[in-house]
Amino acid sequence: MALGMVGRRLARHLAAPRDGYGHGPSSRPELLAATLRRGDVLLVEGTSRFASAIKYLSQSTWSHAALCLGAEQDGGEPMLVDADINEGVRTVPLSGFDGLHARICRPVGLSPAEIERVAGFMLARLGDSYDLENVFDLARYLLRQPPIPDPMKRRMLALGSGEPTRAICSTLLAQAFESVRYPILPEIELLDTGTAAGRRIHQEILHIRHYSLYVPRDFDVSPFFQVVKPRIEAGFDFHGLHWSGS
């Protein structure tokens, strides 16, 4: 009980936003809302201490991931489901991410029934707790900030309790897509495992097949998710741009 209380206080401290961090939104909120579809993964660049650790350890812009459920009514605001460090697995309106740099990653070829199964998997976890073991693991990194070899960075993010009623955002999404056998990262055939470097890469690939090792950036670099850009989807024509001084 005491450990859980400490963890929740630590989580609130680490999750507090910091001014001056992040790139800011690259699309207007209304364009982002109009482009999102049910089943899309929304990646977000957070601005908290917690987000900074995730971005460094994953070597990526993205620190958080959420699944779009679509709008509850025509013209309404899209809703998303994610695992929040303070609130656990919850639904949240798109406006909950206002002011943050975001990217839409869309799975390709899923049937409506499969999209419903992915969404249903996430919704079935509503109310589950965030994995506070992960909070303690990242807090140790933030306190010491040691130089971490690249092969170990992902594994630091994967540490956690492993309890089925606890989750972090990217591992929950990985499980949801795994439930319909939709791939995130490809299987890679290695021809040479005779060298130390080859064996290390081989081991990394074997480890990454487990959902606990997925991070938000994996949906961005995945060859099976389409990066969808709201400005282009809305009909972009560079001829209509007005440049200063011209």
Kinemage of the C-alpha trace (Angstrom):
@kinemage 1
@onewidth
@group {chain A} dominant
@subgroup {mainchain}
@vectorlist {calphas} color= white
{ca met a 1} P 0.000 0.000 0.000
{ca ala a 2} L 2.767 2.442 0.959
{ca leu a 3} L 4.719 1.542 -2.168
{ca gly a 4} L 1.658 2.212 -4.299
{ca met a 5} L 1.169 5.613 -2.656
{ca val a 6} L 4.800 6.528 -3.321
{ca gly a 7} L 4.431 5.349 -6.898
{ca arg a 8} L 1.345 7.470 -7.495
{ca arg a 9} L 3.022 10.570 -6.043
{ca leu a 10} L 6.104 9.901 -8.149
{ca ala a 11} L 3.922 9.410 -11.229
{ca arg a 12} L 2.190 12.780 -10.682
{ca his a 13} L 5.590 14.473 -10.337
{ca leu a 14} L 7.044 12.846 -13.455
{ca ala a 15} L 3.902 13.481 -15.517
{ca ala a 16} L 3.720 17.224 -14.804
{ca pro a 17} L 4.156 19.165 -18.079
{ca arg a 18} L 7.184 21.386 -18.526
{ca asp a 19} L 7.083 24.590 -20.580
{ca gly a 20} L 9.414 24.951 -23.535
{ca tyr a 21} L 9.651 21.239 -24.364
{ca gly a 22} L 8.379 19.589 -27.532
{ca his a 23} L 7.808 20.855 -31.044
{ca gly a 24} L 4.197 21.973 -30.796
{ca pro a 25} L 1.366 20.824 -33.094
{ca ser a 26} L 2.080 20.376 -36.800
{ca ser a 27} L -1.623 20.306 -37.768
{ca arg a 28} L -4.612 22.377 -36.755
{ca pro a 29} L -6.863 20.535 -34.274
{ca glu a 30} L -9.826 20.518 -36.663
{ca leu a 31} L -7.728 18.936 -39.424
{ca leu a 32} L -6.399 16.294 -37.051
{ca ala a 33} L -9.936 15.532 -35.867
{ca ala a 34} L -11.284 15.297 -39.431
{ca thr a 35} L -8.504 12.891 -40.475
{ca leu a 36} L -8.586 10.427 -37.569
{ca arg a 37} L -10.471 7.155 -38.081
{ca arg a 38} L -11.477 4.366 -35.723
{ca gly a 39} L -8.496 2.029 -35.373
{ca asp a 40} L -5.824 4.683 -36.007
{ca val a 41} L -2.911 4.970 -33.609
{ca leu a 42} L -2.175 8.524 -32.477
{ca leu a 43} L 1.428 9.144 -31.429
{ca val a 44} L 2.105 12.135 -29.189
{ca glu a 45} L 5.256 13.986 -28.189
{ca gly a 46} L 4.811 14.637 -24.482
{ca thr a 47} L 6.566 17.393 -22.541
{ca ser a 48} L 6.926 15.816 -19.078
{ca arg a 49} L 10.006 14.356 -17.378
{ca phe a 50} L 8.513 10.925 -17.966
{ca ala a 51} L 8.122 11.678 -21.682
{ca ser a 52} L 11.734 12.890 -21.885
{ca ala a 53} L 12.979 9.550 -20.560
{ca ile a 54} L 10.870 7.567 -23.011
{ca lys a 55} L 11.991 9.725 -25.943
{ca tyr a 56} L 15.664 9.305 -25.024
{ca leu a 57} L 15.492 5.579 -24.386
{ca ser a 58} L 13.510 4.913 -27.569
{ca gln a 59} L 15.562 7.430 -29.587
{ca ser a 60} L 12.369 8.965 -30.910
{ca thr a 61} L 10.144 12.041 -30.937
{ca trp a 62} L 7.179 10.039 -29.642
{ca ser a 63} L 6.535 9.330 -25.976
{ca his a 64} L 2.881 8.236 -25.923
{ca ala a 65} L 0.430 6.263 -28.064
{ca ala a 66} L -3.368 6.017 -28.057
{ca leu a 67} L -6.004 4.209 -30.141
{ca cys a 68} L -8.695 6.256 -31.875
{ca leu a 69} L -12.265 5.067 -31.252
{ca gly a 70} L -13.789 7.617 -33.607
{ca ala a 71} L -16.408 10.241 -32.793
{ca glu a 72} L -19.377 9.249 -30.652
{ca gln a 73} L -21.694 11.154 -33.012
{ca asp a 74} L -21.441 12.770 -36.445
{ca gly a 75} L -19.369 15.923 -36.224
{ca gly a 76} L -18.372 15.150 -32.649
{ca glu a 77} L -14.897 15.089 -31.199
{ca pro a 78} L -12.890 11.877 -31.704
{ca met a 79} L -12.342 9.795 -28.577
{ca leu a 80} L -9.226 7.777 -27.832
{ca val a 81} L -8.283 5.070 -25.359
{ca asp a 82} L -4.848 4.924 -23.784
{ca ala a 83} L -2.943 4.021 -20.628
{ca asp a 84} L -2.250 7.199 -18.670
{ca ile a 85} L 0.452 7.304 -15.998
{ca asn a 86} L -1.953 8.828 -13.441
{ca glu a 87} L -5.404 7.638 -14.485
{ca gly a 88} L -4.632 4.196 -15.880
{ca val a 89} L -6.487 2.869 -18.929
{ca arg a 90} L -9.127 5.455 -19.847
{ca thr a 91} L -10.961 7.122 -22.694
{ca val a 92} L -10.021 10.713 -23.466
{ca pro a 93} L -11.164 13.259 -26.092
{ca leu a 94} L -8.716 14.374 -28.745
{ca ser a 95} L -8.658 17.804 -27.075
{ca gly a 96} L -6.798 16.124 -24.189
{ca phe a 97} L -3.728 16.279 -26.430
{ca asp a 98} L -4.176 19.894 -27.562
{ca gly a 99} L -0.942 21.778 -28.150
{ca leu a 100} L 1.174 18.630 -28.572
{ca his a 101} L 2.995 17.412 -31.664
{ca ala a 102} L 1.138 14.338 -32.952
{ca arg a 103} L 1.211 11.786 -35.771
{ca ile a 104} L -1.454 9.455 -37.156
{ca cys a 105} L -0.392 5.869 -37.916
{ca arg a 106} L -3.055 3.815 -39.711
{ca pro a 107} L -3.116 0.007 -39.958
{ca val a 108} L -3.727 -1.160 -43.516
{ca gly a 109} L -6.149 -3.849 -44.621
{ca leu a 110} L -8.018 -4.489 -41.376
{ca ser a 111} L -11.683 -5.383 -41.869
{ca pro a 112} L -14.343 -3.477 -39.903
{ca ala a 113} L -14.782 -6.564 -37.714
{ca glu a 114} L -11.053 -6.703 -36.970
{ca ile a 115} L -10.984 -3.006 -36.103
{ca glu a 116} L -13.841 -3.658 -33.694
{ca arg a 117} L -11.864 -6.468 -32.067
{ca val a 118} L -8.844 -4.187 -31.595
{ca ala a 119} L -11.036 -1.449 -30.118
{ca gly a 120} L -12.867 -3.990 -27.979
{ca phe a 121} L -9.594 -5.307 -26.566
{ca met a 122} L -8.648 -1.798 -25.457
{ca leu a 123} L -12.084 -1.004 -24.057
{ca ala a 124} L -12.100 -4.228 -22.067
{ca arg a 125} L -9.070 -2.919 -20.180
{ca leu a 126} L -10.682 0.343 -19.075
{ca gly a 127} L -9.981 0.960 -15.408
{ca asp a 128} L -6.783 -1.097 -15.347
{ca ser a 129} L -3.863 0.592 -13.595
{ca tyr a 130} L -0.746 1.982 -15.194
{ca asp a 131} L 2.206 -0.281 -14.466
{ca leu a 132} L 3.907 1.619 -11.635
{ca glu a 133} L 6.918 -0.708 -11.826
{ca asn a 134} L 7.637 1.032 -15.113
{ca val a 135} L 7.447 4.392 -13.315
{ca phe a 136} L 10.059 3.303 -10.759
{ca asp a 137} L 12.300 1.917 -13.521
{ca leu a 138} L 12.259 5.200 -15.451
{ca ala a 139} L 12.594 7.260 -12.277
{ca arg a 140} L 15.879 5.478 -11.527
{ca tyr a 141} L 17.070 6.432 -14.990
{ca leu a 142} L 16.023 10.071 -14.519
{ca leu a 143} L 17.807 10.340 -11.180
{ca arg a 144} L 21.104 9.001 -12.458
{ca gln a 145} L 20.930 9.539 -16.216
{ca pro a 146} L 23.722 7.054 -16.944
{ca pro a 147} L 25.068 6.625 -20.461
{ca ile a 148} L 23.104 3.609 -21.681
{ca pro a 149} L 24.343 1.352 -24.506
{ca asp a 150} L 21.889 1.270 -27.424
{ca pro a 151} L 21.050 -2.460 -27.050
{ca met a 152} L 19.882 -1.839 -23.464
{ca lys a 153} L 17.673 1.204 -24.056
{ca arg a 154} L 14.609 -0.681 -25.214
{ca arg a 155} L 14.911 -3.215 -22.415
{ca met a 156} L 14.888 -0.453 -19.810
{ca leu a 157} L 11.498 0.594 -21.152
{ca ala a 158} L 10.269 -3.000 -21.042
{ca leu a 159} L 10.856 -3.472 -17.328
{ca gly a 160} L 7.648 -3.727 -15.359
{ca ser a 161} L 5.523 -5.987 -13.224
{ca gly a 162} L 3.997 -7.946 -16.092
{ca glu a 163} L 0.669 -8.124 -14.220
{ca pro a 164} L -2.337 -8.508 -16.562
{ca thr a 165} L -4.278 -5.676 -14.895
{ca arg a 166} L -1.446 -3.196 -15.360
{ca ala a 167} L -0.193 -1.700 -18.621
{ca ile a 168} L 1.749 1.029 -20.360
{ca cys a 169} L 0.415 2.664 -23.508
{ca ser a 170} L 2.493 1.023 -26.242
{ca thr a 171} L 2.438 -2.493 -24.790
{ca leu a 172} L -1.355 -2.346 -24.446
{ca leu a 173} L -1.659 -1.305 -28.102
{ca ala a 174} L 0.763 -4.059 -29.139
{ca gln a 175} L -1.429 -6.624 -27.371
{ca ala a 176} L -4.562 -5.214 -29.029
{ca phe a 177} L -3.140 -5.587 -32.543
{ca glu a 178} L -1.630 -8.937 -31.611
{ca ser a 179} L -5.175 -10.119 -30.785
{ca val a 180} L -6.011 -9.964 -34.527
{ca arg a 181} L -2.487 -11.045 -35.543
{ca tyr a 182} L -1.725 -7.686 -37.162
{ca pro a 183} L 2.070 -7.096 -37.378
{ca ile a 184} L 3.846 -4.022 -36.062
{ca leu a 185} L 7.479 -4.764 -36.808
{ca pro a 186} L 8.510 -7.309 -39.452
{ca glu a 187} L 10.197 -10.605 -38.950
{ca ile a 188} L 13.776 -10.178 -40.175
{ca glu a 189} L 15.849 -13.025 -41.532
{ca leu a 190} L 19.444 -12.798 -40.359
{ca leu a 191} L 22.000 -14.479 -42.555
{ca asp a 192} L 24.982 -14.035 -40.244
{ca thr a 193} L 24.823 -14.753 -36.533
{ca gly a 194} L 28.447 -15.843 -36.365
{ca thr a 195} L 29.719 -12.468 -35.167
{ca ala a 196} L 29.150 -10.820 -31.793
{ca ala a 197} L 27.236 -7.968 -33.466
{ca gly a 198} L 25.090 -10.436 -35.405
{ca arg a 199} L 24.252 -12.388 -32.266
{ca arg a 200} L 23.305 -9.164 -30.455
{ca ile a 201} L 20.955 -8.133 -33.265
{ca his a 202} L 19.489 -11.637 -33.372
{ca gln a 203} L 18.804 -11.518 -29.645
{ca glu a 204} L 17.215 -8.076 -29.945
{ca ile a 205} L 14.882 -9.316 -32.685
{ca leu a 206} L 13.867 -12.320 -30.609
{ca his a 207} L 13.121 -10.066 -27.638
{ca ile a 208} L 11.166 -7.488 -29.612
{ca arg a 209} L 8.564 -10.065 -30.629
{ca his a 210} L 7.182 -9.832 -27.087
{ca tyr a 211} L 4.589 -7.096 -26.623
{ca ser a 212} L 6.357 -5.715 -23.532
{ca leu a 213} L 9.215 -4.398 -25.677
{ca tyr a 214} L 7.157 -2.260 -28.039
{ca val a 215} L 7.535 1.514 -27.762
{ca pro a 216} L 5.516 4.338 -29.395
{ca arg a 217} L 8.059 4.860 -32.199
{ca asp a 218} L 7.526 1.295 -33.448
{ca phe a 219} L 4.150 2.301 -34.894
{ca asp a 220} L 5.889 5.152 -36.759
{ca val a 221} L 8.697 3.041 -38.254
{ca ser a 222} L 6.493 -0.003 -38.885
{ca pro a 223} L 6.190 -0.893 -42.597
{ca phe a 224} L 2.622 -2.025 -41.861
{ca phe a 225} L 1.237 1.292 -40.588
{ca gln a 226} L 0.602 4.208 -42.941
{ca val a 227} L 1.658 7.644 -41.729
{ca val a 228} L -1.308 9.917 -42.474
{ca lys a 229} L -0.733 13.679 -42.637
{ca pro a 230} L -3.834 15.835 -42.106
{ca arg a 231} L -2.662 18.763 -44.269
{ca ile a 232} L -2.153 16.463 -47.272
{ca glu a 233} L -5.380 14.544 -46.655
{ca ala a 234} L -7.281 17.840 -46.649
{ca gly a 235} L -6.033 18.636 -50.163
{ca phe a 236} L -2.678 20.406 -50.074
{ca asp a 237} L -1.545 22.521 -53.037
{ca phe a 238} L 1.732 24.346 -52.542
{ca his a 239} L 0.832 26.772 -55.362
{ca gly a 240} L -1.657 28.390 -52.998
{ca leu a 241} L 0.959 29.247 -50.344
{ca his a 242} L 1.729 32.901 -49.707
{ca trp a 243} L 5.383 33.519 -48.853
{ca ser a 244} L 6.509 36.643 -47.038
{ca gly a 245} L 8.526 38.992 -49.222
{ca ser a 246} L 7.089 37.628 -52.452
